[in-house]
Amino acid sequence: MRYCYIKRMNLLLHGIDEASWETRKQVETYVQHFLSNTIKLDNISDFHTIHRIGPKGRKQRPIMMNFKSLEERNRVWKVKHYIQSTPRVTQEHENDVNQSRQNTKVFLTQDYPTEVRARRRRLVPIFKRAKSLDEYKDVTYLYGNKLIIRGNTYTVSSIDTITELLHPVKPCTCIEGDTLFFWSVNSPLIQSPP
């Protein structure tokens, strides 16, 4: 997991609307404004860089914040639940004061490598299912590409050993009449990655 170690100084901020004409400096201003005014974290300025990631033209590309200090990164990460409970965020851009943009969901994630994100996509439906059940919600955790339920650790290669109640086939199938529909990477008809 060398790549996870390299990316440990990064956090991704999702849900901040992107203007087609925005500059990197404006993105930095949005982030500073969001941290100081919306979530009341002052004096967070220890960044190597702040910029959008992903191909341009995609709506709401996430903003990557690369911190110089692990302490500052952890200060921001600790308020992730507060960020997710923020009801609406209104942004006023410097060049167009009349144009305000609203977001209904702003959230913070860690910057995982591509292969870890692919594994997490398979584990997240099981994680959400477990969190929705009273008997599992307080004993279920997702760390990187490992799912921990009641002290047992599961990975993509061992999810077929999960109890029938949480088995990944259940949240990704649907029966309508005589037809059985499959979706998601946890479907039994999806070819597993190598």
C-alpha positions as CSV (number, residue, x, y, z in Angstrom):
1,M,0.0,0.0,0.0
2,R,2.8,2.4,-0.9
3,Y,0.4,4.6,-2.9
4,C,-1.9,4.9,0.1
5,Y,1.1,6.2,2.1
6,I,2.0,8.7,-0.5
7,K,-1.6,10.0,-0.7
8,R,-2.1,10.2,3.1
9,M,-1.5,14.0,2.9
10,N,-4.5,14.5,0.5
11,L,-8.2,15.0,1.1
12,L,-10.9,15.4,-1.5
13,L,-13.7,18.0,-1.1
14,H,-16.8,17.1,-3.1
15,G,-19.8,19.2,-3.9
16,I,-18.4,22.6,-4.5
17,D,-19.8,23.8,-7.9
18,E,-17.3,24.5,-10.7
19,A,-17.5,27.5,-13.0
20,S,-16.1,27.0,-16.5
21,W,-14.0,30.1,-16.1
22,E,-12.6,29.6,-12.6
23,T,-8.9,29.7,-12.0
24,R,-6.7,27.7,-9.5
25,K,-6.5,30.8,-7.3
26,Q,-10.3,31.0,-7.2
27,V,-10.5,27.3,-6.2
28,E,-8.0,28.1,-3.3
29,T,-10.2,31.0,-2.3
30,Y,-13.4,28.8,-2.3
31,V,-11.7,26.2,-0.1
32,Q,-10.3,28.8,2.4
33,H,-13.8,30.5,2.6
34,F,-15.5,27.1,3.1
35,L,-13.1,26.1,5.8
36,S,-13.1,29.4,7.7
37,N,-16.8,30.5,7.3
38,T,-18.8,27.3,6.8
39,I,-17.1,24.8,9.1
40,K,-15.4,27.4,11.3
41,L,-11.8,26.1,11.0
42,D,-9.5,29.1,11.1
43,N,-5.8,29.2,10.3
44,I,-5.8,26.3,7.9
45,S,-3.3,27.5,5.3
46,D,-0.7,24.8,5.3
47,F,-1.3,23.5,1.7
48,H,1.2,22.4,-0.9
49,T,-1.6,22.8,-3.5
50,I,-5.3,23.0,-4.0
51,H,-6.8,22.1,-7.4
52,R,-9.6,20.3,-9.2
53,I,-9.0,16.7,-10.3
54,G,-10.4,14.8,-13.2
55,P,-11.3,15.7,-16.8
56,K,-12.7,19.2,-17.3
57,G,-16.3,19.4,-18.3
58,R,-17.5,16.9,-15.7
59,K,-19.9,18.5,-13.2
60,Q,-18.6,19.3,-9.7
61,R,-15.1,17.8,-10.1
62,P,-13.7,17.2,-6.6
63,I,-11.1,19.6,-5.2
64,M,-7.9,17.9,-4.0
65,M,-6.2,19.5,-1.0
66,N,-2.6,18.5,-0.5
67,F,-1.4,19.4,2.9
68,K,2.1,20.2,4.0
69,S,1.4,19.1,7.6
70,L,-0.3,15.8,8.7
71,E,-1.6,17.6,11.8
72,E,-3.5,20.2,9.6
73,R,-4.8,17.4,7.4
74,N,-6.1,15.5,10.4
75,R,-7.7,18.7,11.8
76,V,-9.8,19.0,8.6
77,W,-10.5,15.2,8.5
78,K,-11.9,15.2,12.1
79,V,-14.7,17.6,11.1
80,K,-15.9,15.4,8.1
81,H,-19.2,14.5,9.9
82,Y,-19.9,18.2,10.4
83,I,-19.2,18.9,6.7
84,Q,-21.6,16.2,5.7
85,S,-24.3,17.6,7.9
86,T,-23.9,21.1,6.3
87,P,-27.4,21.6,4.8
88,R,-26.6,24.0,1.9
89,V,-23.5,25.9,0.8
90,T,-23.8,29.1,-1.1
91,Q,-20.8,30.4,-3.0
92,E,-20.4,33.9,-4.5
93,H,-17.7,34.1,-7.1
94,E,-15.4,37.2,-7.1
95,N,-16.0,38.1,-10.7
96,D,-19.8,37.8,-10.6
97,V,-21.3,38.8,-7.3
98,N,-24.8,38.3,-8.6
99,Q,-24.2,34.7,-9.5
100,S,-24.6,32.4,-6.5
101,R,-24.3,28.7,-6.6
102,Q,-25.9,26.2,-4.2
103,N,-25.0,22.7,-3.3
104,T,-27.2,20.2,-1.5
105,K,-24.3,17.8,-0.6
106,V,-20.8,18.7,0.4
107,F,-18.6,15.9,1.7
108,L,-15.0,15.0,2.4
109,T,-13.2,11.8,1.4
110,Q,-9.7,10.4,1.5
111,D,-7.7,10.2,-1.7
112,Y,-7.3,6.5,-2.3
113,P,-5.4,4.9,-5.3
114,T,-7.6,3.6,-8.2
115,E,-7.3,0.0,-7.2
116,V,-8.4,0.7,-3.6
117,R,-11.3,2.7,-4.8
118,A,-12.4,-0.2,-7.1
119,R,-12.3,-2.6,-4.1
120,R,-14.2,-0.1,-1.9
121,R,-17.0,0.1,-4.5
122,R,-17.6,-3.6,-3.9
123,L,-17.6,-3.3,-0.1
124,V,-19.6,-0.1,0.3
125,P,-23.1,-1.7,-0.5
126,I,-22.4,-4.3,2.2
127,F,-21.2,-1.6,4.6
128,K,-24.3,0.5,4.0
129,R,-26.5,-2.6,4.4
130,A,-24.8,-3.5,7.7
131,K,-25.1,0.1,9.0
132,S,-28.8,0.1,8.2
133,L,-29.4,-2.9,10.6
134,D,-29.6,-2.2,14.3
135,E,-27.6,-5.4,15.2
136,Y,-24.6,-4.4,13.0
137,K,-24.6,-0.6,12.8
138,D,-22.3,0.0,15.9
139,V,-19.9,-2.8,15.0
140,T,-19.3,-2.1,11.3
141,Y,-16.3,-0.1,10.0
142,L,-14.8,0.4,6.6
143,Y,-11.0,1.2,6.6
144,G,-9.3,1.5,3.2
145,N,-10.2,-1.7,1.4
146,K,-11.1,-3.7,4.5
147,L,-14.6,-4.1,5.9
148,I,-14.8,-5.0,9.6
149,I,-18.0,-6.4,11.0
150,R,-18.1,-7.6,14.6
151,G,-14.3,-7.9,14.7
152,N,-14.1,-10.0,11.6
153,T,-12.2,-8.5,8.6
154,Y,-13.4,-9.0,5.1
155,T,-11.8,-8.0,1.8
156,V,-13.1,-8.3,-1.8
157,S,-11.7,-11.9,-2.0
158,S,-13.6,-13.0,1.2
159,I,-16.9,-11.2,0.9
160,D,-18.6,-14.5,-0.1
161,T,-18.1,-15.7,3.5
162,I,-20.3,-12.8,5.0
163,T,-23.5,-13.9,6.6
164,E,-26.5,-14.4,4.3
165,L,-28.2,-11.3,5.7
166,L,-25.4,-9.0,4.5
167,H,-24.4,-11.0,1.5
168,P,-23.6,-8.7,-1.4
169,V,-25.9,-10.5,-3.8
170,K,-29.0,-9.3,-1.8
171,P,-28.4,-5.5,-2.1
172,C,-27.7,-5.8,-5.9
173,T,-30.7,-7.9,-7.1
174,C,-34.3,-7.1,-7.7
175,I,-37.2,-9.4,-8.7
176,E,-40.0,-8.0,-10.8
177,G,-42.6,-10.6,-11.9
178,D,-40.7,-13.4,-13.6
179,T,-37.5,-11.4,-14.1
180,L,-34.5,-11.2,-11.9
181,F,-32.4,-8.1,-12.3
182,F,-28.7,-7.8,-11.3
183,W,-26.6,-4.6,-10.9
184,S,-23.4,-3.4,-9.3
185,V,-20.0,-5.1,-9.1
186,N,-21.3,-7.4,-6.4
187,S,-23.7,-9.2,-8.8
188,P,-22.9,-12.9,-9.3
189,L,-23.0,-12.3,-13.1
190,I,-20.3,-9.7,-13.1
191,Q,-16.8,-10.9,-14.0
192,S,-14.4,-10.3,-11.1
193,P,-11.4,-8.1,-11.7
194,P,-8.0,-10.0,-11.9
